[in-house]
Amino acid sequence: QVQLVESGGGLVQPGGSLRLSCAVSGGAGSFYTMGWYRQAPGKQRELVAVIIRGGNTNYEDSVKGRFTITRDNTKNTVYLQMNSLKPEDTAVYYCNVRPASATVGYWGQGTQVTVSS
């Protein structure tokens, strides 16, 4: 019932920028956390950034100062602005939203981000 639609992925050169969007529809429409995860080939899925209902944010250390997560509650959308992209940022990026009453959330289908010369 809850559906997450991601957009904004693609191929960029090192130093470039991308903005990912995740629009959420269906379900209760109210989530405690909204965040972005990524999974590179041969690696575990890892948290990139999360934003809580009240606006508090948390970032993976390697993206601090380069990525910014925001949410627009009127549109039920979470964004990830990615600047100064590096080849090691290459991964499939997944959107995740979680209600306050749950320890697991809903996942998007994933969008590919490739940073390469």
N, C-alpha and C positions, 0 to 999 in steps of 0.2 A: 504493500500500500504506500509506504514511504518511498519516494523516488528521488535520487540524486542525479542531476545532470551536470556533468563537468565540461568545461571548454577552456581553450586558451593554450593548450599544449602545442608543441611543434619542434622544429629544428632551428637552432640559433647558433651563432658563432660565440666563442668565448668572449666574455665581457658584455654580452648582450643582455636583453631583458625580455621577460615574459610576464603576463598577468593571467593567472588561473582563476576561473570562476566556478562555483558550485552552487547551483540553484536547487533548493529542496522543496518538494511538493508532497501533498498527502500527509496522512498521519495527524498527530496532534499539532504539528507546526511550531512547537516550542521545545528548544533543546538547551541543555546545560552547557555542553561543549560543542564546538564546531572546529574541525581541524583538518590538517593535511598530513598524510603519510607518504612515504616513497619506498620503492623496492627496486634496487639495482640487480642486475644478473649476478647470481651466486651469493647474494646477501639477504639478510633478514629484513623484513619490513620495519621501518623505523619512523618514529614521530619526527616530523619536520617543524610543525608549529601548531599551536592550539590556542583558541580564544574562548574564554568562558563568558557566560551570559552577562556578567557585570563589566566586562571589558578587560579583565586580566589576561595576559598573554604569556606564553612560554615557547622558547625556540630551542632547537637543537644547536649545540655550540658552533658548529661549522657554518651555519647560515646566519648567525647573529650579525647585525649590521648590514646585511645584504638583502634579506627577505623581510617582508612586512605582511602580517595577517590582519585582516579586518573583516567585520561582519556588518551586514545591513539587515536588521531585523524586520524592517518593513517589506523587504523583498525576499526574506528567508534565504539569503545568499551569503556565502563566505568567499573571500578573495585571498589570493596569495600573490603579492607583487614580488617578483624575483629579479633582482638587479645583480650586475657583476657576475654573471653566471660562469661557472667553471665546468670543465669536462666531467669532474666527479659528481656534479649535480645530475648527470644523466640517469634517469630512472623512470619507472611508471609511477605517477603521482595519483594517490587515492584520496578522495574526500571522505570524511567520517563525521557523523553527527550522533550525539548521545543524549538521551533524556536524563534528567537528574535521578530518576528512579532505577536506572540500569547501570551495569558495569561494562556492557558492550553496546555498541551503537550500530548504525546503518552505514553501509559502504556504497560508494560510487563504483562505477565500472572501471575507472582508471583512465588516465590520459598520459600519453608518452611525451616526455621532455628529453630532447637530445641536444647536447651541447658539444659541437664539434667544428673543427676547421675544415 
